[in-house]
Amino acid sequence: MANVRGCNLPDDLYYLVEKHVWAKPMEGGVVRVGITSVAAKLSGGKLAAITVKAKNIGQEVKQAKSIATVESSKFVGPVPAPVTGILLRANEKLASDPNLAVSDPYGEGWVAEMQASDWEAEKDSLAIGAAGIAAYQAKLEAENITCS
C-alpha cells in the first residue's frame, strides 16, 4: 500500500486516475469496482449514500460512464466505470452503511461488480503498480489534493 499525500493507494489495483475509481480483476472476467481514498476525501469524508443505478444492472456500461452516485453533504457525483462491461451487482452493504466506502474503500467498501467486455484490451488504459502510483501522485500534486 502506497501513501501519497496522505492518501492510501494499493499498488495492486488498476486505477482510472482522472475519475478516482479502481478496478480489481476477479475470477471469470468479473471486475470489482470502487472509489479511491482520494474520492472519499474529495466528497467530504462522510457519505449519505452510494446508489448503484438499478436500471443499469444487467446492462452494458461504457468505460468512464456512471454506474453509481455518491452523495454527501458537500458533494453529489458519479462513480464512473473503469472499464466497459455488464453491471452485475451492487455491494448491498453500502445501502445500510455508505461510509464503508470511506473507512475501507479497497475492501468491504467496494461499490459494484461488472463483467468486463474486453478486460485485456481495456486494462492497458488503466494505471497499476509503480506507474499507477506515480500517475496518481502527479495528479494529486498538480491539483494540490491531500487526504490527511
Secondary structure, DSSP 8 states (H G I E B T S, - for coil): -EEETTEEE-TTSEEEGGGTEEEEE-GGGEEEEEE-HHHHHHTTS-EEEEEE-GGGBTSEE-TTSEEEEEEESS-EEEEE-SS-EEEEEE-THHHH-TTHHHHSTTTTT--EEEEES-HHHHGGGSB-HHHHHHHHHHHHHHTT----
